[in-house]
């Protein structure tokens, strides 16, 4: 939800430096409640495990753009200075990503043990061994990383509590799919491109791999041997090379980040704000996509927010943000940001977009601030001059939560092909998924869901019940939605 990436909490972007993510939407290895406190990063942990040096991938010849430790936010753009309008075509780096959105049909599962490569078998055996002690592996990994490579500490948020297990989860998830290039490569390419805004450079990858193998060898000692170590070195080298190549290619096309000035801040309810920003240079994206956003008050803390409109001729970007308990970024944006403040934007991502090569209708389910990308999709259909049917179910707990209903009703009055139905939990005898079943038929529609994880899960079940196949159901990754930020 950017709109809050559509969840009831801020969400950290999937990244080796700030978050995890699962390209197949299948649960990663379980992470039990921490049984030990994280190892302090200022003292070298003792270990009898070897410390192999994964081979350094052949990095790109051009250095990556580096993010300073303290990001200098420039003065706001002078009034009247408007950047060139962003084109409506997708940016080269805005390709569909299995890591963060759409989704639809479940990604292929990892190969069976019978079909898996020898390296994949050893990697998965290691993962199964460390799963019960994943919290300890994570703590040890960070201790190794920050002690051996203190220069990498500035790439991470000052407060590590909200993300301490996500780096390891991302690495292990990638390793799990080492035999599935269709899943793995887009996932890693998306991560590699996203890493640019953290100041990640090719020479950082061997350091991370070294400490990953050091942590795994310590806690998978019962199955660790030279053959296993070699398998992990090869696997990590493959992973890092894909990411490095994607970042290098992206550097030729776009900046690592965009600065954007807040030009309006509309507090719709005590905890929901509609925010408009002006990027400092053209920002190409597609309706239905999202971006990552960093505020000057919480450096290196990035959260996902969906674009609340289709690309505009004036280049302005709209977001709907709901402040959530303990949400650092969301509360800063809702309660602290004002016109003139400057934020940073990462590249657009996600594939919850309209396929304009078909004339299928759109069935849209939006809950809470999840209505924002739905509004963008409506605008996109209108701008293409299409008269395809668009049916919107706007779910909310109370009237108070229908903060954008007037906008949606105005769109309905303007476009005869659009139908908007508000489903209010406290006033209706049926919930949103049940309402879907009462209308229809929907067999000629593509479905789009945006909102809290529970709504998406129940909505997908309802859509499947009425005959819509998985490949025609698009939504943000549930794993991302439930990954609570701070």
C-alpha positions in Angstrom: 0.0 0.0 0.0 1.5 3.5 -1.0 -0.9 4.5 0.0 0.5 2.5 2.4 1.4 0.0 0.2 -1.9 -0.9 1.3 -1.5 -2.4 4.7 -2.3 -1.3 8.2 1.4 -0.7 8.9 4.5 0.8 7.3 6.4 -1.7 5.2 10.1 -1.9 4.7 11.2 -2.4 1.1 12.5 -5.8 0.1 16.3 -5.4 0.1 19.4 -7.1 1.2 20.1 -4.1 3.3 16.7 -3.2 4.6 14.2 -6.0 4.1 13.3 -9.4 2.9 10.8 -10.6 0.5 9.7 -13.8 -1.2 9.6 -14.1 -4.9 7.2 -17.0 -4.8 5.0 -15.7 -2.0 5.6 -19.0 -0.3 6.6 -18.7 3.3 10.3 -18.6 4.0 12.0 -20.5 6.7 10.2 -19.9 10.0 11.7 -17.4 12.4 10.9 -18.2 16.0 10.7 -15.6 18.7 14.3 -14.6 19.5 15.6 -16.6 22.3 18.8 -14.6 22.7 19.6 -11.0 22.5 21.3 -9.8 19.3 25.0 -10.0 19.5 26.4 -6.5 20.1 28.0 -5.2 16.9 30.9 -3.7 18.8 32.6 -7.0 19.8 33.8 -9.7 17.6 31.9 -12.9 18.2 34.0 -15.9 18.9 33.7 -18.7 16.4 35.4 -21.9 15.5 33.8 -21.8 12.0 36.0 -21.1 9.0 35.6 -17.7 7.4 35.7 -18.3 3.6 35.9 -15.5 1.2 33.2 -15.9 -1.5 34.7 -15.0 -4.8 34.0 -11.5 -5.9 31.8 -11.3 -8.9 33.0 -9.5 -12.0 31.6 -6.2 -11.1 30.5 -3.5 -13.5 33.3 -1.2 -14.6 31.4 1.9 -13.6 31.1 2.7 -9.9 27.7 2.8 -8.4 26.3 6.1 -7.1 27.1 6.4 -3.4 24.6 7.5 -0.8 26.3 9.7 1.9 25.9 8.6 5.4 23.8 11.6 6.2 21.7 12.3 3.2 21.8 16.0 2.4 18.3 17.1 1.5 18.5 20.0 -0.8 16.4 23.2 -0.5 12.9 22.9 -1.9 12.4 23.6 -5.6 11.6 27.3 -6.0 8.0 28.1 -6.5 7.0 28.0 -10.2 9.8 25.6 -11.1 8.1 22.5 -12.6 10.0 19.5 -13.8 9.3 18.1 -17.2 6.2 15.9 -17.2 6.9 12.2 -16.7 6.1 10.1 -19.7 3.2 7.7 -19.4 5.3 4.8 -20.7 6.9 2.6 -18.1 10.5 3.2 -17.0 12.9 0.5 -18.1 13.3 -0.5 -14.4 9.6 -0.6 -13.7 9.2 -4.1 -15.1 6.9 -6.5 -13.2 8.6 -7.9 -10.2 7.7 -11.1 -8.5 9.3 -9.8 -5.4 6.8 -7.1 -4.6 3.6 -7.1 -6.5 1.0 -8.8 -8.6 1.0 -11.9 -8.5 -1.6 -13.6 -9.4 -0.6 -17.1 -10.3 1.7 -18.6 -7.7 5.3 -18.7 -8.8 6.8 -22.1 -9.5 7.9 -23.9 -6.4 11.5 -24.8 -5.9 12.5 -27.9 -7.8 12.0 -31.2 -6.0 14.9 -32.9 -4.4 15.0 -35.4 -7.3 15.2 -32.6 -9.9 17.3 -30.2 -7.9 20.9 -29.5 -8.8 23.6 -30.7 -6.3 24.2 -27.2 -5.1 20.5 -26.6 -4.5 20.3 -29.8 -2.5 23.1 -28.7 -0.2 21.8 -25.2 0.1 18.3 -26.4 1.1 19.8 -28.9 3.6 21.6 -26.0 5.2 18.5 -23.9 5.4 16.5 -26.7 7.0 19.2 -27.0 9.6 19.3 -23.3 10.6 15.6 -22.7 10.4 15.0 -23.5 14.1 17.7 -21.0 15.2 17.2 -18.4 12.5 17.2 -15.6 15.1 20.7 -16.6 16.3 22.0 -16.9 12.7 20.7 -13.4 12.0 22.3 -11.9 15.1 25.6 -13.6 14.5 25.5 -12.5 10.8 25.1 -8.8 11.7 27.8 -9.0 14.4 30.2 -10.4 11.9 29.3 -7.9 9.2 29.6 -4.8 11.4 32.7 -5.9 13.2 34.6 -7.0 10.1 33.3 -4.3 7.9 32.3 -1.3 10.0 32.3 0.9 6.8 29.0 -0.9 5.9 27.1 0.1 9.0 26.0 3.5 7.6 24.1 1.6 4.8 21.7 0.3 7.4 19.1 2.1 9.5 20.2 3.4 12.9 17.5 1.2 14.5 17.9 -2.4 13.5 15.0 -3.9 15.5 12.4 -3.7 12.7 14.5 -5.3 10.0 17.1 -7.5 11.7 15.8 -10.8 10.2 14.9 -9.5 6.8 18.4 -9.5 5.2 19.0 -13.1 6.0 15.5 -14.0 4.9 16.1 -12.3 1.5 19.4 -14.1 1.0 17.9 -17.5 2.0 14.9 -17.0 -0.2 17.0 -16.2 -3.2 19.2 -19.3 -2.4 16.1 -21.5 -2.2 15.1 -20.6 -5.7 18.6 -21.0 -7.2 17.3 -23.6 -9.7 14.4 -21.5 -10.8 15.6 -18.7 -13.0 12.1 -17.5 -14.0 11.5 -16.6 -10.3 15.0 -15.8 -9.2 16.3 -13.5 -11.8 13.4 -10.9 -11.8 13.5 -10.9 -8.0 17.2 -10.3 -7.8 17.2 -7.7 -10.6 14.5 -5.8 -8.7 16.6 -6.0 -5.5 19.8 -4.9 -7.4 18.1 -1.9 -8.8 16.6 -0.9 -5.5 20.0 -1.2 -3.8 21.3 1.8 -5.6 19.5 4.3 -3.4 21.3 2.8 -0.3 24.7 3.5 -1.8 25.5 -0.1 -2.4 28.5 -0.8 -4.5 29.8 -4.0 -6.2 32.6 -4.4 -3.6 30.1 -4.6 -0.8 28.7 -7.9 -2.0 31.7 -10.2 -1.2 31.7 -8.8 2.4 28.0 -9.7 2.9 28.6 -13.2 1.4 31.6 -13.8 3.6 29.6 -13.0 6.7 26.6 -15.0 5.5 28.7 -18.1 5.0 30.4 -17.5 8.4 27.1 -17.4 10.1 25.7 -20.4 8.3 28.8 -22.5 8.9 28.6 -21.8 12.7 24.9 -22.8 13.1 24.7 -25.5 10.4 27.9 -27.2 11.8 26.2 -30.7 11.8 25.8 -30.6 8.0 28.6 -28.2 7.0 31.6 -29.5 5.0 33.8 -28.3 2.2 31.3 -29.4 -0.4 28.5 -27.4 1.2 30.7 -24.3 1.6 31.6 -24.5 -2.1 27.9 -24.8 -3.0 27.1 -21.6 -1.0 30.0 -19.7 -2.5 28.8 -20.6 -6.0 25.2 -19.8 -5.2 26.0 -16.4 -3.6 28.3 -15.5 -6.4 25.4 -16.1 -8.9 23.0 -14.1 -6.7 25.3 -11.1 -6.3 26.3 -11.0 -10.0 22.7 -10.8 -11.1 22.1 -7.9 -8.7 25.3 -6.1 -9.7 24.5 -6.3 -13.4 20.9 -5.1 -12.9 22.2 -2.1 -10.9 24.8 -1.2 -13.5 22.3 -1.4 -16.3 19.8 0.7 -14.4 22.5 3.3 -13.7 22.6 4.1 -17.4 18.9 4.8 -17.5 17.9 6.5 -14.3 19.1 8.1 -11.0 19.4 6.1 -7.9 16.7 8.3 -6.3 14.6 11.3 -6.9 14.2 14.3 -4.6 10.6 15.5 -4.3 9.2 18.6 -2.7 5.9 18.4 -0.8 3.6 20.9 -2.5 0.3 20.1 -0.7 -0.7 18.2 2.4 -4.4 17.5 2.8 -5.3 16.0 6.2 -8.5 14.1 5.3 -9.0 12.5 8.7 -7.0 12.7 11.9 -4.8 9.8 10.6 -5.0 10.0 6.8 -3.3 12.5 4.6 -3.3 13.0 0.9 0.1 14.3 -0.1 1.3 15.7 -3.4 5.0 16.0 -4.3 7.0 17.5 -7.2 10.0 15.4 -8.2 13.2 17.3 -9.1 13.3 15.5 -12.5 10.9 13.4 -14.6 9.6 10.3 -12.8 8.2 7.7 -15.2 5.8 5.2 -13.7 2.6 3.3 -14.5 -0.8 3.6 -12.8 -1.1 0.9 -10.2 2.6 0.9 -9.3 4.2 2.0 -6.1 7.5 3.6 -4.9 9.7 3.6 -1.8 9.9 6.8 0.1 12.3 8.2 2.7 11.7 11.3 4.9 14.5 13.6 6.2 13.4 12.7 9.7 14.2 9.0 9.5 17.3 8.6 7.2 17.6 5.1 5.6 14.1 4.1 6.6 12.2 3.5 3.4 8.5 2.6 3.1 6.3 1.7 0.2 3.4 3.9 -1.0 1.2 3.5 -4.1 0.7 6.3 -6.6 -2.8 7.6 -6.1 -3.2 8.9 -9.6 -2.1 8.0 -13.2 0.9 9.9 -14.6 0.1 13.6 -14.8 1.1 16.2 -17.4 2.4 18.5 -14.6 4.7 15.7 -13.3 3.1 15.8 -9.8 2.7 12.6 -7.7 0.0 11.8 -5.2 0.0 9.5 -2.2 -2.5 8.5 0.4 -0.8 7.9 3.8 -2.4 6.5 6.9 -0.5 7.0 10.2 -0.3 3.7 12.0 0.9 2.9 15.6 4.7 3.0 15.8 4.9 3.8 12.1 7.9 6.1 11.9 7.5 7.1 8.3 3.7 7.2 8.1 3.4 9.4 11.2 6.1 11.7 9.9 4.3 12.1 6.6 0.8 12.6 8.2 1.6 14.7 11.2 4.9 16.4 10.5 5.4 16.9 6.7 4.4 20.3 5.3 4.6 22.0 1.9 8.2 22.8 1.3 9.6 19.7 2.9 11.8 17.5 0.7 11.6 13.7 0.6 13.4 11.0 -1.5 11.8 8.5 -3.8 13.1 5.2 -5.0 12.3 3.8 -8.4 8.8 2.7 -9.3 7.9 -1.0 -9.0 5.0 -3.4 -9.2 2.9 -4.8 -11.9 -0.6 -4.2 -10.7 -1.2 -2.4 -13.9 -3.9 -2.3 -16.7 -3.3 -4.5 -19.7 -4.5 -2.2 -22.5 -4.1 -4.9 -25.2 -7.4 -6.5 -24.0 -10.9 -5.2 -23.5 -11.6 -7.2 -20.3 -13.5 -5.4 -17.5 -11.8 -4.4 -14.3 -13.1 -5.6 -11.0 -11.4 -3.6 -8.3 -11.5 -4.2 -4.5 -10.0 -1.4 -2.4 -9.9 -1.2 1.4 -8.9 1.9 3.4 -6.0 3.7 1.8 -5.8 0.9 -0.7 -8.4 2.8 -2.7 -5.5 5.0 -4.0 -4.0 2.7 -6.7 -7.6 1.8 -7.7 -8.2 5.5 -8.4 -5.0 5.6 -10.4 -6.2 2.6 -12.5 -9.6 4.3 -13.2 -7.7 7.4 -14.4 -5.5 5.3 -16.6 -8.5 3.6 -18.3 -10.1 7.0 -18.9 -6.9 8.5 -20.3 -6.7 5.7 -22.8 -10.2 6.5 -24.1 -11.5 3.1 -23.4 -15.0 2.3 -22.4 -14.3 -1.0 -20.7 -16.4 -1.7 -17.6 -14.8 -0.9 -14.3 -16.5 -2.1 -11.1 -15.2 -0.8 -7.8 -16.0 -2.1 -4.4 -14.7 0.4 -1.8 -14.5 -1.3 1.6 -14.3 0.4 5.0 -15.0 -0.3 8.6 -17.0 3.0 9.1 -18.2 6.0 7.2 -15.2 7.8 8.6 -12.9 5.5 6.7 -14.4 6.4 3.3 -12.2 9.5 3.2 -12.1 9.5 -0.6 -15.6 8.5 -1.4 -16.5 12.0 -2.8 -13.7 11.7 -5.4 -14.8 8.2 -6.4 -18.4 9.3 -6.8 -17.3 12.3 -9.0 -15.4 9.9 -11.2 -18.5 7.7 -11.4 -20.6 10.7 -12.6 -18.0 11.5 -15.2 -17.5 8.0 -16.6 -20.6 6.0 -17.4 -18.6 2.8 -17.6 -17.6 3.1 -14.0 -19.6 1.8 -11.0 -18.6 2.4 -7.4 -20.1 0.6 -4.4 -19.2 1.4 -0.8 -19.3 -1.6 1.5 -19.2 -0.4 5.1 -18.6 -3.2 7.7 -20.6 -1.6 10.5 -23.6 -1.0 8.3 -23.7 -4.0 6.0 -24.9 -7.4 6.8 -22.3 -8.9 4.6 -18.5 -8.4 4.3 -16.8 -7.2 1.2 -15.9 -10.7 -0.1 -19.5 -11.8 0.2 -20.7 -8.7 -1.6 -18.5 -9.8 -4.5 -20.2 -13.1 -4.7 -23.7 -11.4 -4.9 -22.8 -9.4 -8.0 -21.3 -10.5 -11.3 -20.8 -12.6 -13.2 -17.1 -11.7 -13.2 -15.7 -14.3 -15.6 -14.8 -11.6 -18.2 -13.0 -9.4 -15.7 -9.5 -8.9 -14.5 -9.4 -8.4 -10.7 -7.3 -5.9 -8.7 -7.1 -5.9 -4.9 -5.5 -3.3 -2.7 -5.9 -3.0 1.0 -5.1 -4.8 4.3 -3.7 -8.3 4.1 -6.8 -9.9 5.6 -9.0 -8.2 2.9 -6.7 -9.4 0.2 -6.7 -13.0 1.4 -10.5 -13.2 1.7 -10.9 -11.3 -1.5 -8.8 -13.7 -3.4 -10.7 -16.6 -2.0 -14.0 -15.0 -3.0 -12.7 -14.2 -6.5 -11.5 -17.8 -7.0 -14.9 -19.0 -5.8 -16.7 -17.1 -8.5 -14.4 -18.5 -11.2 -11.7 -15.9 -11.7 -8.4 -17.7 -12.3 -5.2 -16.8 -10.4 -3.5 -15.3 -13.5 -6.2 -12.7 -13.7 -6.0 -11.6 -10.0 -3.5 -8.9 -9.2 -2.4 -7.6 -5.8 0.5 -6.6 -3.7 2.6 -9.4 -2.2 1.0 -10.5 1.0 4.4 -11.2 2.6 5.3 -7.6 2.1 2.0 -6.4 3.5 2.4 -8.3 6.7 6.0 -7.3 7.3 5.6 -4.7 10.0 7.8 -1.7 9.9 8.4 0.9 12.6 
